[in-house]
Amino acid sequence: MLNAILERREFRLHSLNPEHLDLIGGDGYMPSEDHVLEDAIVAMQLGKNVLLKGPTGSGKTRLAETLSYLFGQPLHSVNCSVDLDAEGLVGFKTLEQEDGQSVVRFIPGPLVRAMTEGHWLYIDEVNMAKPETLPLINGVLDHRRTITNPFTGEVIRAKKGFGVIAAVNIGYVGTVPMNEALKNRFVVIDVPYLQGDKLLQLLRERSGLQNDDLLRRFVRLSSDLQEQIRSGQLADEAASVRALLDACDLAAYLPPLRAVQRAITDKLEDEREQALVGNLAETYFG
């Protein structure tokens, strides 16, 4: 299936408007388990809506960008927050001057742009949005693939190729449980943290730290942090791969303990958690 997708990708890239090429994501997602990427590819190929579920820094956004790259599909992104409203998702009206007269125009948002162009929409941190905002797109996510524009009354039907990828962090401060009607419109793919040899490979490829012994120690530290998270002693963000990469980059120029403090420890709010991370880091770098 992947070979067929890549063949169509080349055709699609040549047929795209040049201004849309910048919306194509980059390759580079490294799955913790091979089936994570494989399942996501199959789901998107079948026209499913995909919900990527995992802790912060596990690579959900990079996975979405890699899917965009593999399919040659431009990706319109929206980052959810408690301030996200219909205008941020659908678009808004504005006054413009035309031939000396004021004209009301509708400026499409990421949802409408993706639908009308047959592109993909990426909704990050979907469970951070206000409960009343996302039900607007229930009709977009089922077989109807339509939305009635609340600002113009126009019924917008998605062009062929339109797809939706969303990402969710479960149990984080500020998040709300996803509406069941919304959640049931997605295929869910769990995106766990990298571990072991795959994590070591990623650190070698993407961090500025060249010392292999130190890199291996950072991998072991990450494993310990993940174990503490599973036992409920640490918040998920303590094992963020993004933060671990930052620590490795800093460790190329700073003592490793200080690098861990700046990139991981000081991001935690709980003093007990800070002390726990500090003690674990001391085991490997003290």
Backbone as JSON, one array per atom type, in Angstrom:
{
  "sequence": "MLNAILERREFRLHSLNPEHLDLIGGDGYMPSEDHVLEDAIVAMQLGKNVLLKGPTGSGKTRLAETLSYLFGQPLHSVNCSVDLDAEGLVGFKTLEQEDGQSVVRFIPGPLVRAMTEGHWLYIDEVNMAKPETLPLINGVLDHRRTITNPFTGEVIRAKKGFGVIAAVNIGYVGTVPMNEALKNRFVVIDVPYLQGDKLLQLLRERSGLQNDDLLRRFVRLSSDLQEQIRSGQLADEAASVRALLDACDLAAYLPPLRAVQRAITDKLEDEREQALVGNLAETYFG",
  "N": [[0.82, -1.21, 0.0], [1.94, 1.25, 0.8], [3.84, 1.81, -1.22], [2.17, 2.31, -3.42], [0.86, 4.58, -2.5], [2.99, 6.38, -2.35], [3.64, 6.58, -5.05], [1.37, 7.86, -6.07], [1.69, 10.16, -4.67], [3.75, 11.63, -5.95], [2.48, 12.35, -8.34], [0.42, 13.91, -7.28], [1.79, 16.02, -6.05], [2.8, 17.39, -8.25], [0.48, 18.38, -9.29], [-0.47, 20.21, -7.51], [-1.3, 23.53, -6.38], [1.32, 25.85, -6.35], [1.52, 27.45, -4.03], [0.5, 25.89, -2.08], [2.34, 23.97, -1.51], [3.97, 24.56, 0.62], [2.49, 23.75, 2.74], [2.75, 21.09, 2.97], [3.71, 18.48, 5.07], [6.74, 17.41, 6.81], [8.94, 14.57, 6.45], [10.01, 12.04, 8.82], [9.01, 11.04, 11.21], [9.54, 8.76, 13.8], [8.41, 5.73, 14.62], [7.42, 4.24, 17.74], [6.61, 1.65, 17.7], [6.29, -0.4, 14.84], [3.7, -0.73, 13.83], [2.28, 1.54, 14.51], [2.69, 3.74, 12.7], [1.99, 2.35, 10.38], [-0.72, 1.62, 10.83], [-1.88, 4.14, 10.98], [-1.46, 5.07, 8.38], [-3.04, 3.26, 6.88], [-5.59, 3.89, 7.92], [-5.94, 6.59, 7.11], [-5.8, 6.26, 4.35], [-8.15, 4.89, 3.93], [-9.96, 6.84, 4.33], [-10.69, 7.51, 6.91], [-11.28, 9.39, 9.95], [-8.66, 10.33, 12.03], [-7.57, 9.97, 15.32], [-4.95, 10.88, 17.26], [-3.54, 9.72, 20.11], [-1.76, 10.4, 22.99], [1.02, 11.05, 25.28], [2.41, 14.34, 25.97], [4.92, 15.5, 23.76], [5.4, 13.06, 22.55], [5.41, 12.76, 19.87], [3.16, 13.2, 18.25], [2.37, 15.35, 16.59], [4.48, 15.34, 14.76], [4.02, 12.86, 13.6], [1.59, 13.36, 12.29], [2.5, 15.25, 10.44], [4.28, 13.67, 9.0], [2.51, 11.83, 7.81], [1.16, 13.62, 6.15], [3.27, 14.27, 4.46], [3.86, 11.75, 3.27], [1.51, 11.2, 1.86], [1.37, 13.39, 0.28], [-0.3, 15.49, 0.92], [-1.51, 18.67, 1.61], [-1.52, 20.28, 4.81], [-3.63, 21.8, 6.96], [-3.57, 23.56, 9.93], [-4.91, 23.78, 13.25], [-4.7, 25.0, 16.49], [-6.03, 24.03, 19.44], [-7.64, 25.73, 22.17], [-8.96, 27.15, 25.21], [-9.91, 29.46, 24.22], [-10.58, 29.08, 21.62], [-12.91, 29.6, 19.12], [-15.82, 29.57, 16.93], [-15.03, 31.26, 14.87], [-12.23, 31.0, 14.83], [-11.97, 28.48, 13.86], [-13.75, 28.06, 11.65], [-13.84, 30.51, 10.22], [-14.12, 34.07, 9.49], [-15.98, 37.18, 9.25], [-15.23, 40.21, 7.51], [-14.7, 43.72, 6.86], [-14.07, 45.17, 3.75], [-12.6, 47.44, 1.4], [-13.88, 48.2, -1.76], [-13.83, 49.5, -4.89], [-14.28, 51.99, -3.76], [-16.3, 51.46, -1.97], [-17.62, 49.94, 1.01], [-17.34, 46.52, 1.58], [-18.63, 43.46, 2.73], [-16.79, 40.65, 3.5], [-16.18, 37.16, 3.64], [-13.68, 35.51, 5.38], [-12.06, 32.6, 5.0], [-11.44, 30.06, 7.48], [-9.12, 27.58, 8.85], [-10.54, 25.11, 8.73], [-12.52, 25.46, 6.69], [-10.87, 26.11, 4.53], [-9.4, 23.73, 4.23], [-11.5, 21.95, 3.59], [-12.61, 23.0, 1.2], [-10.48, 22.86, -0.53], [-9.83, 20.23, -0.62], [-7.93, 19.28, 1.13], [-6.07, 18.29, 4.11], [-7.04, 18.54, 7.56], [-5.55, 19.41, 10.58], [-6.1, 19.04, 13.93], [-4.92, 20.16, 16.78], [-4.42, 19.22, 20.2], [-7.13, 18.65, 20.82], [-8.92, 18.26, 22.92], [-8.73, 20.51, 24.44], [-10.37, 22.48, 23.64], [-13.32, 24.56, 23.94], [-16.34, 23.0, 25.07], [-18.58, 23.66, 23.53], [-17.67, 24.36, 21.05], [-16.46, 22.41, 19.25], [-18.58, 20.57, 18.52], [-19.65, 21.78, 16.31], [-18.43, 20.7, 14.11], [-19.32, 18.13, 13.78], [-20.85, 17.14, 11.63], [-19.02, 17.36, 9.62], [-17.3, 15.33, 10.15], [-18.59, 12.93, 9.76], [-20.4, 10.77, 7.45], [-21.6, 12.75, 5.94], [-19.89, 14.9, 5.46], [-20.11, 17.7, 5.52], [-20.72, 21.16, 6.39], [-22.69, 23.73, 7.77], [-22.08, 26.97, 7.23], [-21.8, 29.09, 9.92], [-21.69, 31.83, 9.69], [-22.36, 32.69, 7.16], [-24.39, 31.12, 6.25], [-24.09, 29.38, 4.2], [-23.93, 26.1, 2.84], [-21.3, 24.0, 3.1], [-19.54, 21.64, 1.34], [-17.22, 19.04, 1.64], [-14.41, 18.74, -0.46], [-13.21, 16.07, -2.56], [-10.67, 14.1, -1.12], [-10.32, 15.45, 1.24], [-9.49, 15.24, 4.69], [-9.23, 14.42, 8.21], [-7.12, 14.83, 10.95], [-6.61, 14.51, 14.37], [-5.24, 15.43, 17.56], [-4.69, 14.39, 20.91], [-4.16, 14.95, 24.36], [-4.41, 13.05, 27.14], [-5.95, 13.65, 30.26], [-4.65, 16.0, 31.07], [-3.98, 19.19, 32.67], [-6.5, 21.58, 32.21], [-7.73, 20.28, 30.14], [-10.71, 18.78, 28.76], [-13.14, 16.15, 29.0], [-13.65, 14.37, 25.96], [-16.46, 14.91, 23.91], [-18.78, 12.3, 23.47], [-20.1, 11.84, 21.04], [-18.43, 13.12, 19.31], [-15.96, 11.79, 19.71], [-16.57, 9.23, 18.81], [-16.44, 9.46, 16.11], [-13.92, 9.07, 15.24], [-11.03, 7.07, 14.42], [-8.89, 5.66, 16.73], [-5.49, 6.05, 17.51], [-2.87, 5.02, 19.43], [-0.06, 6.79, 20.58], [2.81, 6.16, 21.84], [5.68, 6.99, 23.97], [9.02, 6.92, 22.61], [11.42, 4.29, 23.14], [14.4, 2.6, 24.33], [16.51, 1.15, 21.81], [15.46, 2.49, 19.57], [14.92, 5.03, 20.53], [17.54, 5.78, 21.15], [18.63, 5.82, 18.58], [17.17, 7.97, 17.48], [18.08, 10.1, 19.09], [20.78, 10.12, 18.38], [20.53, 10.92, 15.73], [19.25, 13.4, 15.78], [20.05, 15.08, 17.86], [22.5, 17.4, 19.17], [24.48, 16.24, 20.58], [27.34, 14.29, 20.66], [28.62, 12.38, 22.1], [28.58, 9.06, 22.64], [28.37, 7.47, 24.91], [27.19, 9.19, 26.8], [24.76, 9.64, 25.49], [23.6, 7.1, 25.66], [23.25, 6.98, 28.41], [21.33, 8.97, 28.73], [19.2, 7.72, 27.45], [18.72, 5.61, 29.22], [18.03, 7.08, 31.46], [15.65, 8.2, 30.51], [14.09, 5.88, 30.33], [13.82, 5.26, 33.06], [12.39, 7.51, 33.9], [10.0, 7.15, 32.51], [9.11, 4.84, 33.75], [8.59, 5.79, 36.32], [6.52, 7.49, 35.71], [4.55, 5.66, 34.91], [4.05, 4.49, 37.35], [2.79, 6.48, 38.65], [4.23, 8.5, 39.89], [5.33, 10.64, 38.59], [4.58, 13.4, 36.4], [3.39, 13.19, 33.01], [4.81, 14.84, 31.2], [7.43, 14.81, 32.02], [8.85, 12.85, 30.71], [8.99, 13.65, 28.12], [9.94, 13.39, 24.76], [10.76, 15.52, 23.29], [11.72, 17.27, 25.27], [13.82, 15.71, 26.18], [15.51, 15.67, 23.96], [16.2, 18.37, 23.96], [17.67, 18.42, 26.35], [19.84, 16.76, 25.65], [20.99, 18.28, 23.6], [21.8, 20.55, 25.08], [23.6, 19.31, 26.76], [25.76, 18.92, 25.19], [27.26, 21.12, 25.59], [27.0, 21.91, 28.22], [27.36, 20.76, 31.65], [25.93, 17.52, 32.11], [24.04, 17.18, 34.23], [23.15, 19.8, 34.73], [22.06, 20.31, 32.28], [19.88, 18.53, 32.23], [18.42, 19.65, 34.3], [17.71, 22.19, 33.25], [16.26, 21.5, 30.94], [14.36, 19.59, 31.66], [13.78, 19.15, 34.53], [13.18, 21.74, 35.69], [10.87, 22.41, 34.39], [8.83, 21.18, 35.63], [6.18, 21.53, 38.02], [5.75, 20.59, 40.56], [7.49, 20.23, 43.56], [8.3, 17.85, 44.72], [8.33, 16.12, 42.53], [10.3, 17.39, 41.04], [12.52, 16.91, 42.68], [12.65, 14.13, 42.52], [13.25, 13.67, 39.79], [15.72, 14.95, 39.76], [17.2, 13.29, 41.47], [17.2, 10.88, 40.03], [18.59, 11.69, 37.73], [21.04, 12.26, 38.91], [21.93, 9.73, 39.45], [22.85, 8.82, 36.98], [24.51, 10.83, 35.99], [25.91, 12.0, 38.01]],
  "CA": [[0.0, 0.0, 0.0], [2.78, 2.43, 0.9], [4.43, 2.11, -2.53], [1.12, 2.91, -4.25], [0.64, 5.93, -1.97], [4.13, 7.21, -2.74], [3.53, 6.84, -6.48], [0.34, 8.89, -6.25], [2.21, 11.39, -4.07], [4.49, 12.39, -6.95], [1.49, 12.94, -9.25], [-0.32, 14.95, -6.56], [2.66, 17.18, -5.82], [2.9, 18.14, -9.5], [-0.81, 18.99, -9.61], [-0.83, 21.17, -6.47], [-0.98, 24.94, -6.49], [2.63, 26.04, -5.68], [1.41, 28.05, -2.7], [0.11, 24.86, -1.12], [3.46, 23.08, -1.24], [4.51, 24.86, 1.94], [1.64, 23.12, 3.75], [3.09, 19.67, 3.04], [4.55, 18.2, 6.23], [8.04, 16.79, 6.58], [9.13, 13.19, 6.86], [10.91, 11.94, 9.95], [8.46, 10.41, 12.42], [10.1, 7.45, 14.11], [7.42, 5.09, 15.48], [7.89, 3.37, 18.82], [6.3, 0.32, 17.18], [6.04, -0.22, 13.42], [2.29, -0.7, 13.48], [1.7, 2.86, 14.76], [2.67, 4.43, 11.42], [1.26, 1.53, 9.41], [-2.16, 1.74, 11.09], [-2.3, 5.5, 10.62], [-1.49, 5.13, 6.91], [-4.22, 2.52, 6.43], [-6.79, 4.62, 8.29], [-6.08, 7.76, 6.25], [-6.08, 5.77, 3.01], [-9.55, 4.48, 3.91], [-10.8, 8.01, 4.53], [-11.12, 7.62, 8.3], [-10.74, 10.47, 10.78], [-7.7, 9.69, 12.92], [-7.27, 10.65, 16.58], [-3.67, 10.46, 17.81], [-3.64, 9.86, 21.56], [-0.5, 10.11, 23.64], [1.55, 12.11, 26.15], [3.07, 15.45, 25.31], [6.28, 15.21, 23.32], [5.56, 11.69, 22.05], [5.57, 12.79, 18.41], [1.87, 13.19, 17.55], [2.39, 16.34, 15.5], [5.41, 14.87, 13.73], [3.35, 11.78, 12.89], [0.64, 13.99, 11.37], [3.28, 15.86, 9.36], [4.81, 12.58, 8.18], [1.4, 11.36, 6.98], [0.98, 14.65, 5.12], [4.39, 14.11, 3.52], [3.73, 10.5, 2.53], [0.36, 11.28, 0.96], [1.42, 14.61, -0.53], [-1.51, 16.23, 1.24], [-1.34, 19.87, 2.44], [-2.07, 20.12, 6.16], [-4.04, 23.05, 7.61], [-3.52, 23.26, 11.36], [-5.53, 24.65, 14.24], [-4.33, 24.61, 17.84], [-7.19, 24.3, 20.3], [-7.48, 26.3, 23.5], [-10.26, 27.56, 25.72], [-10.31, 30.66, 23.48], [-10.96, 28.73, 20.26], [-14.33, 29.71, 18.84], [-16.17, 29.23, 15.56], [-14.24, 32.07, 13.94], [-10.89, 30.45, 14.72], [-12.04, 27.21, 13.16], [-14.47, 28.16, 10.38], [-13.47, 31.74, 9.53], [-14.74, 35.27, 10.04], [-16.35, 38.23, 8.32], [-14.47, 41.44, 7.63], [-15.06, 44.78, 5.92], [-13.01, 45.56, 2.82], [-12.94, 48.5, 0.46], [-13.87, 47.8, -3.16], [-14.36, 50.6, -5.71], [-14.73, 53.07, -2.89], [-17.41, 51.06, -1.11], [-17.33, 48.9, 1.99], [-17.92, 45.23, 1.21], [-18.43, 42.43, 3.74], [-16.26, 39.43, 2.93], [-15.89, 36.07, 4.57], [-12.3, 35.01, 5.31], [-12.15, 31.21, 5.47], [-10.49, 29.55, 8.47], [-8.44, 26.35, 8.44], [-11.5, 24.06, 8.39], [-13.13, 25.72, 5.38], [-9.82, 26.01, 3.51], [-9.11, 22.3, 4.0], [-12.65, 21.32, 2.95], [-12.82, 23.48, -0.16], [-9.32, 22.51, -1.36], [-9.58, 18.79, -0.58], [-6.71, 19.07, 1.9], [-6.27, 17.7, 5.43], [-7.1, 19.43, 8.71], [-4.94, 18.86, 11.8], [-6.62, 19.72, 15.13], [-4.02, 19.79, 17.88], [-4.96, 19.37, 21.56], [-8.55, 18.8, 20.55], [-9.7, 18.29, 24.15], [-8.56, 21.79, 25.12], [-11.37, 23.41, 23.12], [-14.57, 24.67, 24.68], [-17.26, 21.94, 24.66], [-19.58, 24.11, 22.56], [-17.05, 24.71, 19.76], [-16.19, 21.3, 18.34], [-19.76, 19.96, 17.91], [-19.9, 22.42, 15.01], [-17.87, 19.94, 12.99], [-19.79, 16.73, 13.76], [-21.27, 16.8, 10.27], [-17.82, 17.27, 8.79], [-16.58, 14.12, 10.49], [-19.31, 11.72, 9.41], [-20.56, 10.53, 6.02], [-22.09, 13.94, 5.23], [-18.73, 15.73, 5.11], [-20.61, 19.04, 5.26], [-20.96, 22.07, 7.5], [-23.39, 24.97, 7.44], [-21.27, 28.09, 7.72], [-22.64, 29.88, 10.83], [-21.56, 33.26, 9.4], [-22.92, 33.01, 5.84], [-25.51, 30.25, 5.95], [-23.74, 28.5, 3.08], [-23.61, 24.71, 3.13], [-20.0, 23.69, 2.5], [-19.31, 20.21, 1.2], [-15.79, 18.8, 1.49], [-13.92, 18.24, -1.74], [-12.56, 14.77, -2.47], [-9.31, 14.17, -0.58], [-10.36, 16.04, 2.57], [-9.33, 14.32, 5.8], [-9.03, 15.06, 9.51], [-6.29, 14.21, 11.98], [-6.65, 15.27, 15.61], [-4.33, 14.93, 18.59], [-5.25, 14.6, 22.24], [-3.4, 14.59, 25.55], [-5.42, 12.63, 28.11], [-5.76, 13.9, 31.68], [-3.82, 17.16, 31.35], [-4.67, 20.35, 33.22], [-7.14, 22.41, 31.18], [-8.44, 19.47, 29.16], [-12.05, 18.33, 29.14], [-13.45, 14.89, 28.32], [-14.19, 14.55, 24.62], [-17.85, 14.56, 23.66], [-18.84, 10.94, 22.92], [-20.48, 11.9, 19.62], [-17.23, 13.52, 18.57], [-14.94, 10.74, 19.81], [-16.98, 8.07, 18.02], [-16.21, 9.73, 14.7], [-12.5, 8.89, 14.99], [-10.25, 5.88, 14.71], [-7.9, 6.11, 17.72], [-4.17, 5.42, 17.44], [-2.05, 5.39, 20.58], [1.31, 7.19, 20.2], [3.61, 6.16, 23.08], [7.05, 7.49, 23.89], [10.07, 6.02, 22.13], [12.25, 3.69, 24.17], [15.47, 1.7, 23.93], [17.36, 1.39, 20.65], [14.86, 3.48, 18.67], [15.16, 6.33, 21.13], [18.96, 6.05, 20.97], [18.81, 6.19, 17.17], [16.64, 9.31, 17.29], [18.98, 11.05, 19.74], [21.98, 10.2, 17.55], [20.25, 11.6, 14.47], [18.65, 14.73, 15.89], [20.61, 15.94, 18.89], [23.86, 17.87, 18.9], [25.4, 15.52, 21.46], [28.05, 13.25, 19.91], [29.18, 11.41, 23.04], [27.66, 7.93, 22.64], [28.15, 7.01, 26.28], [26.2, 10.08, 27.4], [23.48, 9.38, 24.84], [23.04, 5.88, 26.24], [22.79, 7.3, 29.75], [20.07, 9.7, 28.59], [18.17, 6.72, 27.13], [18.39, 4.9, 30.46], [17.29, 8.05, 32.29], [14.29, 8.28, 29.95], [13.39, 4.66, 30.73], [13.47, 5.41, 34.47], [11.34, 8.53, 34.0], [8.76, 6.53, 32.05], [8.68, 3.9, 34.8], [8.02, 6.6, 37.4], [5.22, 7.97, 35.21], [3.61, 4.54, 34.96], [3.71, 4.22, 38.75], [2.06, 7.63, 39.17], [5.11, 9.38, 40.66], [5.72, 11.8, 37.79], [3.69, 13.84, 35.33], [3.81, 12.68, 31.7], [5.76, 15.7, 30.48], [8.8, 14.55, 32.48], [9.51, 11.94, 29.77], [8.82, 14.17, 26.76], [11.1, 13.21, 23.89], [11.19, 16.87, 22.92], [12.54, 17.77, 26.37], [15.04, 14.9, 26.22], [16.37, 16.2, 22.89], [16.74, 19.64, 24.46], [18.7, 18.11, 27.35], [21.02, 16.26, 24.95], [21.61, 19.43, 22.93], [22.48, 21.36, 26.09], [24.69, 18.52, 27.33], [26.93, 19.05, 24.32], [27.99, 22.32, 26.01], [26.87, 22.08, 29.66], [27.37, 19.49, 32.4], [24.65, 16.84, 31.89], [23.07, 17.43, 35.3], [22.55, 21.11, 34.5], [21.24, 20.19, 31.07], [18.63, 17.9, 32.64], [17.68, 20.61, 35.11], [17.13, 23.24, 32.4], [15.35, 20.98, 29.9], [13.32, 18.69, 32.17], [13.4, 19.33, 35.93], [12.59, 23.04, 36.0], [9.55, 22.54, 33.76], [7.84, 20.56, 36.53], [5.7, 22.47, 39.03], [5.76, 19.94, 41.87], [8.85, 20.13, 44.1], [8.61, 16.43, 44.93], [8.68, 15.59, 41.22], [11.61, 17.95, 40.68], [13.53, 16.2, 43.46], [12.73, 12.77, 42.0], [14.01, 13.73, 38.53], [17.09, 15.29, 40.1], [17.85, 12.1, 42.03], [17.42, 9.93, 38.93], [19.67, 12.22, 36.9], [22.28, 12.13, 39.68], [22.36, 8.33, 39.31], [23.55, 8.6, 35.71], [25.44, 11.89, 35.62], [26.53, 12.6, 39.19]],
  "C": [[0.86, 1.27, 0.0], [3.39, 2.81, -0.45], [3.41, 2.79, -3.45], [0.85, 4.35, -3.82], [1.76, 6.87, -2.42], [4.11, 7.52, -4.24], [2.49, 7.94, -6.75], [0.81, 10.22, -5.69], [2.9, 12.24, -5.11], [3.53, 13.07, -7.93], [0.79, 14.1, -8.56], [0.53, 16.19, -6.36], [2.75, 18.04, -7.09], [1.6, 18.87, -9.84], [-1.22, 20.06, -8.6], [-0.5, 22.59, -6.88], [0.35, 25.16, -5.74], [2.52, 26.61, -4.27], [1.0, 27.04, -1.63], [1.25, 23.91, -0.77], [4.05, 23.31, 0.14], [3.69, 24.22, 3.06], [1.88, 21.62, 3.85], [4.03, 19.45, 4.22], [5.87, 17.56, 5.84], [8.07, 15.35, 7.06], [9.95, 13.17, 8.15], [10.32, 11.37, 11.21], [9.06, 9.02, 12.59], [9.15, 6.74, 15.09], [8.05, 4.24, 16.57], [7.66, 1.9, 18.44], [5.85, 0.5, 15.73], [4.56, -0.07, 13.09], [1.64, 0.66, 13.73], [1.59, 3.63, 13.44], [1.84, 3.67, 10.41], [-0.26, 1.68, 9.59], [-2.68, 3.11, 10.71], [-2.4, 5.66, 9.1], [-2.75, 4.45, 6.37], [-5.5, 3.32, 6.71], [-7.01, 5.84, 7.39], [-6.4, 7.35, 4.81], [-7.56, 5.39, 2.86], [-10.51, 5.65, 4.14], [-11.34, 8.16, 5.94], [-10.58, 8.92, 8.92], [-9.86, 9.81, 11.84], [-7.45, 10.56, 14.15], [-5.99, 10.06, 17.15], [-3.68, 10.75, 19.31], [-2.3, 9.5, 22.18], [-0.01, 11.27, 24.47], [2.24, 13.2, 25.35], [4.5, 15.07, 24.94], [6.49, 13.82, 22.79], [5.65, 11.63, 20.53], [4.28, 12.8, 17.63], [1.87, 14.16, 16.37], [3.34, 15.89, 14.39], [4.81, 13.71, 12.94], [2.35, 12.35, 11.88], [1.37, 14.6, 10.18], [3.87, 14.8, 8.43], [3.73, 11.99, 7.28], [1.13, 12.34, 5.85], [2.04, 14.51, 4.04], [4.2, 12.87, 2.65], [2.6, 10.55, 1.5], [0.43, 12.48, 0.02], [0.21, 15.49, -0.3], [-1.17, 17.47, 2.08], [-2.11, 19.75, 3.75], [-2.36, 21.5, 6.74], [-4.2, 22.76, 9.1], [-4.3, 24.27, 12.18], [-5.16, 24.11, 15.61], [-5.44, 25.01, 18.79], [-6.76, 24.92, 21.63], [-8.87, 26.68, 23.97], [-10.78, 28.78, 24.97], [-10.76, 30.33, 22.06], [-12.48, 28.82, 20.11], [-14.58, 29.38, 17.38], [-15.35, 30.02, 14.55], [-12.85, 31.49, 13.75], [-10.85, 29.17, 13.92], [-12.62, 27.36, 11.75], [-14.03, 29.37, 9.56], [-14.22, 32.92, 10.12], [-15.09, 36.25, 8.93], [-15.51, 39.48, 8.58], [-14.95, 42.45, 6.6], [-13.85, 45.11, 5.06], [-13.53, 46.66, 1.89], [-12.82, 48.0, -0.97], [-14.57, 48.87, -3.98], [-14.97, 51.69, -4.85], [-15.88, 52.73, -1.97], [-16.96, 49.95, -0.15], [-18.07, 47.62, 1.62], [-17.61, 44.23, 2.33], [-17.93, 41.16, 3.05], [-16.03, 38.39, 4.03], [-14.48, 35.55, 4.32], [-12.3, 33.58, 5.86], [-11.07, 30.86, 6.49], [-9.93, 28.22, 8.01], [-9.4, 25.23, 8.05], [-12.06, 24.26, 6.98], [-12.09, 25.63, 4.27], [-9.51, 24.55, 3.18], [-10.25, 21.63, 3.24], [-12.75, 21.72, 1.48], [-11.66, 23.13, -1.09], [-9.09, 21.0, -1.43], [-8.28, 18.45, 0.13], [-7.05, 18.39, 3.22], [-6.3, 18.8, 6.48], [-6.47, 18.71, 9.9], [-5.42, 19.69, 12.98], [-5.78, 19.28, 16.31], [-4.68, 20.1, 19.22], [-6.47, 19.57, 21.52], [-9.39, 18.87, 21.83], [-9.41, 19.51, 25.02], [-9.64, 22.78, 24.71], [-12.61, 23.45, 24.02], [-15.56, 23.63, 24.17], [-18.25, 22.36, 23.58], [-18.99, 24.39, 21.18], [-16.99, 23.53, 18.8], [-17.43, 20.59, 17.8], [-20.15, 20.59, 16.58], [-19.47, 21.53, 13.86], [-18.31, 18.48, 12.97], [-20.18, 16.28, 12.36], [-20.11, 16.68, 9.3], [-17.15, 15.91, 8.96], [-17.34, 12.83, 10.19], [-19.51, 11.64, 7.9], [-21.01, 11.76, 5.24], [-20.95, 14.81, 4.71], [-19.17, 17.15, 4.75], [-20.68, 19.85, 6.55], [-21.76, 23.26, 6.98], [-22.62, 26.11, 8.07], [-22.13, 28.98, 8.61], [-22.61, 31.38, 10.53], [-22.19, 33.66, 8.07], [-24.16, 32.19, 5.52], [-25.24, 29.28, 4.82], [-23.46, 27.09, 3.58], [-22.34, 24.36, 2.36], [-19.82, 22.19, 2.5], [-17.83, 19.97, 0.92], [-15.48, 18.23, 0.11], [-13.23, 16.89, -1.53], [-11.1, 14.95, -2.02], [-9.25, 14.75, 0.82], [-10.24, 14.96, 3.65], [-9.03, 15.07, 7.08], [-8.15, 14.2, 10.4], [-6.38, 15.1, 13.22], [-5.68, 14.64, 16.6], [-4.89, 15.29, 19.96], [-4.26, 14.15, 23.3], [-4.41, 14.26, 26.64], [-5.01, 13.03, 29.53], [-4.9, 15.1, 32.03], [-4.66, 18.29, 31.92], [-5.24, 21.18, 32.07], [-7.89, 21.61, 30.14], [-9.82, 19.1, 29.68], [-12.31, 17.0, 28.43], [-14.07, 15.15, 26.96], [-15.65, 14.12, 24.57], [-17.92, 13.19, 22.97], [-19.19, 10.94, 21.44], [-19.3, 12.28, 18.76], [-16.21, 12.4, 18.55], [-15.29, 9.55, 18.92], [-16.78, 8.26, 16.53], [-14.75, 9.52, 14.3], [-12.07, 7.44, 15.15], [-9.11, 6.34, 15.62], [-6.6, 5.31, 17.57], [-3.33, 5.94, 18.61], [-0.61, 5.66, 20.13], [2.15, 7.26, 21.47], [4.99, 6.78, 22.86], [7.97, 6.43, 23.26], [10.86, 5.48, 23.32], [13.41, 2.94, 23.52], [16.24, 2.12, 22.69], [16.79, 2.44, 19.71], [15.03, 4.89, 19.22], [16.62, 6.72, 20.96], [19.24, 6.49, 19.53], [18.33, 7.61, 16.92], [17.58, 10.36, 17.89], [20.26, 11.22, 18.93], [21.74, 11.06, 16.31], [19.87, 13.07, 14.66], [19.22, 15.62, 16.98], [22.03, 16.35, 18.51], [24.9, 17.17, 19.75], [26.02, 14.35, 20.7], [28.61, 12.14, 20.8], [28.21, 10.23, 23.2], [27.37, 7.41, 24.04], [27.1, 7.87, 26.97], [24.81, 9.85, 26.79], [22.82, 8.15, 25.43], [22.55, 6.13, 27.66], [21.47, 8.07, 29.71], [18.92, 8.73, 28.25], [17.75, 5.97, 28.39], [17.63, 5.82, 31.42], [15.84, 8.14, 31.81], [13.47, 7.06, 30.36], [12.94, 4.74, 32.19], [12.33, 6.41, 34.65], [9.99, 7.94, 33.59], [8.22, 5.55, 33.08], [8.03, 4.65, 35.95], [6.66, 7.18, 37.0], [4.18, 6.87, 35.31], [3.17, 4.23, 36.38], [3.01, 5.4, 39.41], [2.9, 8.61, 39.95], [5.48, 10.66, 39.92], [4.63, 12.14, 36.78], [4.26, 13.39, 33.98], [4.89, 13.51, 31.04], [7.2, 15.48, 30.9], [9.56, 13.67, 31.5], [9.33, 12.4, 28.33], [10.1, 13.97, 25.95], [11.65, 14.57, 23.46], [12.11, 17.45, 23.99], [13.86, 17.0, 26.45], [16.03, 15.35, 25.14], [17.0, 17.52, 23.31], [17.87, 19.38, 25.45], [19.98, 17.61, 26.68], [21.74, 17.4, 24.23], [22.4, 20.28, 23.92], [23.7, 20.63, 26.63], [25.92, 18.49, 26.43], [27.81, 20.21, 24.76], [27.97, 22.54, 27.52], [27.07, 20.75, 30.35], [25.99, 18.83, 32.29], [23.6, 17.1, 32.98], [22.38, 18.78, 35.12], [21.66, 21.08, 33.27], [19.88, 19.57, 31.4], [17.77, 18.88, 33.44], [16.99, 21.64, 34.23], [16.06, 22.7, 31.47], [14.18, 20.18, 30.46], [12.84, 19.11, 33.56], [12.64, 20.62, 36.18], [11.26, 23.28, 35.3], [8.44, 21.98, 34.65], [7.46, 21.53, 37.64], [5.85, 21.9, 40.45], [7.19, 19.74, 42.36], [9.26, 18.68, 44.33], [9.03, 15.79, 43.6], [10.04, 16.11, 40.77], [12.73, 17.2, 41.4], [13.73, 14.78, 42.92], [13.54, 12.74, 40.7], [15.47, 14.04, 38.81], [17.86, 14.08, 40.64], [18.15, 11.06, 40.95], [18.57, 10.39, 38.04], [21.02, 12.08, 37.6], [22.83, 10.7, 39.55], [23.2, 8.11, 38.07], [24.64, 9.63, 35.42], [26.17, 12.51, 36.8], [28.01, 12.26, 39.3]]
}
